[in-house]
């Protein structure tokens, strides 16, 4: 399992480095174009939506692991060891994505940038709530990738479902400010993360069954 983990870690760290570089470009562009002073432009749009986009970036990074998983099996990795290593990679993606997003979200506070509206709620995504949503995004991403190999139709349907769930997760973060409660929303702040968590658990179970029956070609 340790060898599988090290093998996958190289690709995961590369993806997270690209993620961090994209965040740095958005911050630099926002600063240079006067977004802190209230200017509205392309960088302000990216800046305000970045914490929410982080979930979709995590989804796509995990989705891209598909080819690496096949390569690992072709190199002799056992299915149980590979599945265990994948769990470690999903944790790396979730924690790494959360850390990058948390740093990005904290920057306006540190620099005294005035941010208002929905962006203010998204800037609170330094909590465990965002970490949980990121973990679900990563699990759904890798399952969508392997299902695309098996069937484009099933894979496409799963991607649509995953996007809808991530939109629900983003909505949850907006209405609760990154917490597990929200005034005036009844049980919704608990129902949305529960649905996201159940979807992640089911996705992980399907991923295990897929790897157990995967035939190396």
C-alpha positions as CSV (number, residue, x, y, z in Angstrom):
1,X,0.0,0.0,0.0
2,X,2.9,2.4,0.9
3,X,4.4,1.9,-2.6
4,X,1.0,2.7,-4.3
5,X,0.6,5.7,-2.1
6,X,4.0,7.1,-3.0
7,X,3.3,6.4,-6.7
8,X,0.0,8.3,-6.6
9,X,1.4,11.1,-4.4
10,X,3.7,12.4,-7.1
11,X,0.8,13.1,-9.4
12,X,-1.4,14.5,-6.6
13,X,1.2,17.0,-5.4
14,X,1.7,18.1,-9.0
15,X,-2.0,18.8,-9.3
16,X,-2.2,20.6,-6.0
17,X,0.8,22.8,-7.1
18,X,-1.1,23.8,-10.3
19,X,-4.1,24.5,-8.1
20,X,-2.0,26.8,-5.8
21,X,-0.4,28.5,-8.8
22,X,-3.9,29.3,-10.3
23,X,-4.9,30.8,-6.9
24,X,-1.8,32.9,-6.9
25,X,-2.5,34.2,-10.4
26,X,-6.0,35.2,-9.5
27,X,-4.8,37.0,-6.3
28,X,-2.1,38.8,-8.2
29,X,-4.5,39.8,-11.0
30,X,-7.1,41.0,-8.6
31,X,-4.5,43.2,-6.8
32,X,-3.0,44.6,-10.0
33,X,-6.4,45.4,-11.5
34,X,-7.8,47.2,-8.5
35,X,-10.3,44.6,-7.2
36,X,-9.6,45.6,-3.6
37,X,-10.7,49.1,-4.4
38,X,-14.0,47.9,-5.8
39,X,-13.3,47.4,-9.5
40,X,-15.4,44.8,-11.2
41,X,-13.6,42.8,-13.9
42,X,-12.7,39.2,-14.9
43,X,-10.4,38.8,-11.9
44,X,-13.1,40.0,-9.4
45,X,-15.4,37.4,-10.8
46,X,-12.8,34.7,-10.4
47,X,-11.8,36.0,-7.0
48,X,-15.3,36.0,-5.6
49,X,-16.2,32.6,-6.9
50,X,-12.8,30.9,-6.2
51,X,-13.7,29.1,-2.9
52,X,-16.8,27.6,-4.6
53,X,-14.8,26.8,-7.8
54,X,-12.3,24.9,-5.5
55,X,-14.8,22.1,-5.1
56,X,-15.0,21.7,-8.9
57,X,-11.2,21.9,-9.2
58,X,-10.9,19.1,-6.6
59,X,-13.5,17.1,-8.6
60,X,-11.5,17.5,-11.8
61,X,-8.2,16.7,-10.2
62,X,-9.5,13.5,-8.8
63,X,-11.2,12.7,-12.1
64,X,-7.8,12.9,-13.8
65,X,-6.4,10.1,-11.6
66,X,-8.2,7.5,-13.7
67,X,-5.3,6.8,-16.1
68,X,-2.9,6.7,-13.2
69,X,-5.0,4.0,-11.5
70,X,-4.9,1.8,-14.6
71,X,-1.1,2.3,-14.9
72,X,-0.7,1.3,-11.2
73,X,-2.6,-1.9,-11.8
74,X,-0.6,-2.7,-14.9
75,X,2.6,-2.3,-12.9
76,X,1.4,-5.0,-10.5
77,X,-0.4,-3.1,-7.7
78,X,-3.0,-5.2,-5.9
79,X,-6.5,-4.0,-5.9
80,X,-6.8,-3.8,-2.1
81,X,-3.5,-1.9,-1.8
82,X,-4.6,0.5,-4.6
83,X,-7.9,1.2,-3.0
84,X,-6.3,1.9,0.3
85,X,-3.8,4.2,-1.4
86,X,-6.7,6.0,-3.2
87,X,-8.2,6.8,0.2
88,X,-5.0,8.4,1.2
89,X,-4.9,10.4,-2.0
90,X,-8.5,11.6,-1.5
91,X,-7.5,12.8,1.9
92,X,-4.4,14.6,0.4
93,X,-6.7,16.3,-2.2
94,X,-9.3,17.3,0.4
95,X,-6.8,18.7,3.0
96,X,-4.6,20.3,0.3
97,X,-7.6,21.9,-1.4
98,X,-9.0,23.1,1.9
99,X,-5.6,24.6,2.9
100,X,-5.2,26.5,-0.4
101,X,-8.8,27.7,-0.3
102,X,-8.6,28.7,3.4
103,X,-5.4,30.7,2.7
104,X,-7.1,32.3,-0.3
105,X,-10.2,33.1,1.7
106,X,-8.2,34.6,4.6
107,X,-6.2,36.9,2.4
108,X,-8.9,39.6,2.0
109,X,-9.2,39.7,5.8
110,X,-5.5,40.0,6.4
111,X,-5.2,42.8,3.8
112,X,-8.4,44.6,4.7
113,X,-10.1,44.1,1.4
114,X,-13.8,45.1,1.5
115,X,-15.8,42.1,0.2
116,X,-19.6,42.0,0.3
117,X,-22.6,39.9,-0.5
118,X,-22.3,36.2,-1.2
119,X,-18.5,36.4,-1.5
120,X,-18.4,37.3,2.2
121,X,-20.0,34.0,3.1
122,X,-17.7,32.1,0.8
123,X,-14.7,33.7,2.4
124,X,-15.6,31.8,5.6
125,X,-14.7,28.5,4.0
126,X,-11.8,27.9,6.5
127,X,-14.0,25.5,8.5
128,X,-14.4,21.7,8.6
129,X,-17.6,22.2,6.5
130,X,-15.5,23.1,3.4
131,X,-13.1,20.2,4.2
132,X,-16.1,17.8,4.2
133,X,-17.4,19.1,0.9
134,X,-13.9,18.9,-0.6
135,X,-13.6,15.2,0.4
136,X,-17.0,14.5,-1.2
137,X,-15.9,16.3,-4.4
138,X,-12.7,14.2,-4.6
139,X,-14.5,10.9,-4.1
140,X,-17.1,11.7,-6.7
141,X,-14.4,12.8,-9.1
142,X,-12.4,9.6,-9.1
143,X,-15.5,7.5,-9.4
144,X,-16.7,9.5,-12.3
145,X,-13.4,9.0,-14.0
146,X,-13.4,5.2,-13.7
147,X,-17.0,5.0,-14.7
148,X,-16.2,6.9,-17.9
149,X,-13.9,4.1,-18.9
150,X,-16.6,1.5,-18.3
151,X,-19.4,3.3,-20.0
152,X,-19.5,6.8,-21.4
153,X,-23.3,7.0,-20.8
154,X,-23.0,5.9,-17.2
155,X,-20.0,8.1,-16.7
156,X,-21.7,11.1,-18.2
157,X,-24.8,10.6,-16.0
158,X,-22.6,10.3,-12.9
159,X,-20.8,13.5,-13.8
160,X,-24.1,15.3,-14.1
161,X,-25.2,13.9,-10.7
162,X,-21.9,14.9,-9.2
163,X,-22.1,18.5,-10.5
164,X,-25.6,18.8,-9.1
165,X,-24.4,17.5,-5.7
166,X,-21.5,19.9,-5.7
167,X,-23.9,22.8,-6.6
168,X,-25.9,21.7,-3.6
169,X,-22.7,21.7,-1.5
170,X,-21.8,25.2,-2.7
171,X,-25.3,26.4,-1.9
172,X,-24.9,24.9,1.6
173,X,-21.7,26.8,2.1
174,X,-23.2,30.0,1.0
175,X,-26.3,29.9,3.2
176,X,-24.4,28.7,6.3
177,X,-21.2,30.7,5.9
178,X,-19.1,27.5,6.1
179,X,-20.8,26.2,9.2
180,X,-23.2,23.4,10.0
181,X,-26.1,25.6,10.9
182,X,-28.0,28.5,9.3
183,X,-30.8,30.7,10.7
184,X,-34.1,30.6,8.8
185,X,-33.3,27.5,6.8
186,X,-34.7,24.8,9.0
187,X,-33.1,21.4,8.5
188,X,-31.5,22.3,5.2
189,X,-28.0,23.1,6.6
190,X,-28.0,19.5,7.9
191,X,-29.8,17.8,5.0
192,X,-27.4,19.1,2.3
193,X,-24.2,17.9,3.9
194,X,-25.9,14.6,4.8
195,X,-26.8,14.1,1.2
196,X,-23.3,15.0,0.1
197,X,-21.8,12.6,2.7
198,X,-24.0,9.7,1.7
199,X,-23.2,10.2,-1.9
200,X,-19.5,10.1,-1.1
201,X,-19.9,6.9,0.9
202,X,-21.9,5.2,-1.9
203,X,-19.3,6.5,-4.5
204,X,-16.5,5.0,-2.4
205,X,-18.3,1.6,-2.1
206,X,-18.8,1.5,-5.9
207,X,-15.2,2.4,-6.5
208,X,-14.1,-0.5,-4.3
209,X,-16.4,-2.9,-6.2
210,X,-15.1,-1.6,-9.6
211,X,-11.5,-2.1,-8.6
212,X,-12.1,-5.6,-7.3
213,X,-13.6,-6.6,-10.7
214,X,-11.3,-4.5,-12.9
215,X,-9.6,-6.6,-15.7
216,X,-6.1,-5.3,-16.6
217,X,-5.7,-5.2,-20.4
